[in-house]
Amino acid sequence: MPELLSIQSARGTYGVELGGFDGWRERIASKHVLAIADARVLELHPRVVAGLKDVPILKVEAVEPNKTLAFAVDTILPFILDHGATRASTVVAIGGGIVQDLVGFACSILFRGLPWAFYPTTLLAQADSCIGSKTSLNHLKYKNLLGTFFPPKQLVVDAAFLPTLTDLDYHSGVGEIIKIHLLESEQATRELAADLDAVWSRTPGVVERYITRSLTYKKRYIERDEYDEGPRLVLNYGHCVGHALEAATDYGIPHGIAVMYGIAVANRMSAKRGLLPEPVARAMNQLVEPRLPLVPIAAKVSTDALLAAMRKDKKNIDGKLVVIGTEGYGAMKRVIDVAPDVIRAAWTDMIEELTR
Ligand SMILES: NC(=O)c1ccc[n+]([C@@H]2O[C@H](COP(=O)([O-])OP(=O)(O)OC[C@H]3O[C@@H](n4cnc5c(N)ncnc54)[C@H](O)[C@@H]3O)[C@@H](O)[C@H]2O)c1
């Protein structure tokens, strides 16, 4: 099977392969294997159930309220331990970012590290979250508050999982693809813009190319700064407002769609602060704003609720709001001490324009 990428990590190098789920058993050296899978994926993809014959499977309902320490400790760890796992075992995770975060976290704390393999089944997980080592759990109303860095030993991207995603979940993945292309360069963004209708409407064969590009662009950041101490922080472009929007709507907006809103607000904020020429902000926003599908839900969010959620962001410094802003394509930077009124104005202008 062709190896797409090889990622250097403090935990060792791991490969990303492009291929099918079938044949997963030959890729894993451990004799003892367990599987933890998204219940919906098992329902929609009988080939996975057939392929896991004789392997104990824990089915997980992939909803944000399950992405907790309690679920990891009280459900995932007992499943692994009750099936006799040792450090020589491997846990196979099959699902999107929620299953990835839960399994990655549980495996990182058990035996100070239990090997796991990951088969991402959402576009967001295939094009973005599957690499980078992060595991995150929600805690005390805070999104992704607890976490570790613990990459899988193997990673296989199988695009045959994607056709069963709902449009909303599929478009959520496109949001992260747009983000990484804006971070990369004007040229990369232009190429994506030319193909964006085809990607958005799931034209066969096109999305695979953008999964590969997105992972290739992300690889540079995570290898330079696996622990998120400097260069990698700009990957949070769109996430400061995006995470707040997810929290303020009780996760009613999927992650990558919230990131699209966050990008639009970050660009507008950057223009208001004089970092970014207005026409460039408008051009960059052309990738996201015409495609924002959830205006009715987002329009109901008050700027007070949004700012209250933003104040809880772990990346703020000394009580000051930190937002990843931009000076243009490929020129994202941390903006420290963003005035709440600038966020209010950027958000209100955007909603007014979108609902006009
Ligand atoms: N660890 C990281 O680096 C990282 C990065 C980005 C996002 N995340 C986290 O990932 C989560 C979002 O993950 P996601 O967008 O991948 O999706 P998800 O895991 O939240 O799943 C979304 C929905 O899609 C369903 N689903 C999954 N695969 C499917 C398939 N092939 N066909 C049909 N339905 C399918 C799920 O059952 C669920 O209903 C958030 O919690 C976010 O915080 C983590």
The ligand as an SDF file (V2000), in Angstrom:
LIG
                    3D

 44 48  0  0  0  0  0  0  0  0999 V2000
   -7.1120   15.7000   18.1030 N   0  0  0  0  0  0  0  0  0  0  0  0
   -7.0630   16.6310   17.1830 C   0  0  0  0  0  0  0  0  0  0  0  0
   -6.0000   17.0020   16.6760 O   0  0  0  0  0  0  0  0  0  0  0  0
   -8.3230   17.2470   16.6840 C   0  0  0  0  0  0  0  0  0  0  0  0
   -8.2690   18.1850   15.6350 C   0  0  0  0  0  0  0  0  0  0  0  0
   -9.4650   18.7060   15.1380 C   0  0  0  0  0  0  0  0  0  0  0  0
  -10.6790   18.3240   15.7140 C   0  0  0  0  0  0  0  0  0  0  0  0
  -10.6770   17.4460   16.7540 N   0  0  0  0  0  0  0  0  0  0  0  0
  -11.9360   17.0460   17.3750 C   0  0  0  0  0  0  0  0  0  0  0  0
  -12.6170   16.1980   16.4680 O   0  0  0  0  0  0  0  0  0  0  0  0
  -14.0210   16.2640   16.7330 C   0  0  0  0  0  0  0  0  0  0  0  0
  -14.7590   16.3850   15.4300 C   0  0  0  0  0  0  0  0  0  0  0  0
  -14.4350   15.2590   14.6760 O   0  0  0  0  0  0  0  0  0  0  0  0
  -15.0360   14.9170   13.2360 P   0  0  0  0  0  0  0  0  0  0  0  0
  -15.5140   16.1330   12.5830 O   0  0  0  0  0  0  0  0  0  0  0  0
  -14.0050   14.0580   12.6100 O   0  0  0  0  0  0  0  0  0  0  0  0
  -16.3000   14.0450   13.5020 O   0  0  0  0  0  0  0  0  0  0  0  0
  -16.9590   13.3090   14.7250 P   0  0  0  0  0  0  0  0  0  0  0  0
  -16.0950   12.2680   15.2570 O   0  0  0  0  0  0  0  0  0  0  0  0
  -17.4780   14.3810   15.6450 O   0  0  0  0  0  0  0  0  0  0  0  0
  -18.1940   12.6610   13.9770 O   0  0  0  0  0  0  0  0  0  0  0  0
  -19.1950   13.4750   13.3900 C   0  0  0  0  0  0  0  0  0  0  0  0
  -20.3780   12.6230   12.9810 C   0  0  0  0  0  0  0  0  0  0  0  0
  -20.0380   11.8260   11.8390 O   0  0  0  0  0  0  0  0  0  0  0  0
  -20.3660   10.4580   12.0760 C   0  0  0  0  0  0  0  0  0  0  0  0
  -19.4780    9.6800   11.2230 N   0  0  0  0  0  0  0  0  0  0  0  0
  -18.1540    9.4180   11.3700 C   0  0  0  0  0  0  0  0  0  0  0  0
  -17.6760    8.7700   10.2790 N   0  0  0  0  0  0  0  0  0  0  0  0
  -18.7380    8.6030    9.4430 C   0  0  0  0  0  0  0  0  0  0  0  0
  -18.8940    8.0230    8.1530 C   0  0  0  0  0  0  0  0  0  0  0  0
  -17.8650    7.5260    7.4730 N   0  0  0  0  0  0  0  0  0  0  0  0
  -20.1290    8.0260    7.5970 N   0  0  0  0  0  0  0  0  0  0  0  0
  -21.1900    8.5660    8.2560 C   0  0  0  0  0  0  0  0  0  0  0  0
  -21.0850    9.1510    9.4520 N   0  0  0  0  0  0  0  0  0  0  0  0
  -19.8830    9.1650   10.0420 C   0  0  0  0  0  0  0  0  0  0  0  0
  -20.2360   10.3170   13.5540 C   0  0  0  0  0  0  0  0  0  0  0  0
  -20.9470    9.2140   14.0360 O   0  0  0  0  0  0  0  0  0  0  0  0
  -20.8120   11.6380   14.0450 C   0  0  0  0  0  0  0  0  0  0  0  0
  -22.2180   11.5750   14.0250 O   0  0  0  0  0  0  0  0  0  0  0  0
  -14.2180   17.4310   17.6650 C   0  0  0  0  0  0  0  0  0  0  0  0
  -14.4280   16.9280   18.9680 O   0  0  0  0  0  0  0  0  0  0  0  0
  -12.8980   18.1750   17.6060 C   0  0  0  0  0  0  0  0  0  0  0  0
  -12.6110   18.8670   18.7950 O   0  0  0  0  0  0  0  0  0  0  0  0
   -9.5390   16.8950   17.2330 C   0  0  0  0  0  0  0  0  0  0  0  0
  1  2  1  0
  2  3  2  0
  2  4  1  0
  4  5  1  0
  4 44  2  0
  5  6  2  0
  6  7  1  0
  7  8  2  0
  8  9  1  0
  8 44  1  0
  9 10  1  0
  9 42  1  0
 10 11  1  0
 11 12  1  0
 11 40  1  0
 12 13  1  0
 13 14  1  0
 14 15  2  0
 14 16  1  0
 14 17  1  0
 17 18  1  0
 18 19  2  0
 18 20  1  0
 18 21  1  0
 21 22  1  0
 22 23  1  0
 23 24  1  0
 23 38  1  0
 24 25  1  0
 25 26  1  0
 25 36  1  0
 26 27  1  0
 26 35  1  0
 27 28  2  0
 28 29  1  0
 29 30  1  0
 29 35  2  0
 30 31  1  0
 30 32  2  0
 32 33  1  0
 33 34  2  0
 34 35  1  0
 36 37  1  0
 36 38  1  0
 38 39  1  0
 40 41  1  0
 40 42  1  0
 42 43  1  0
M  CHG  2   8   1  16  -1
M  END
$$$$
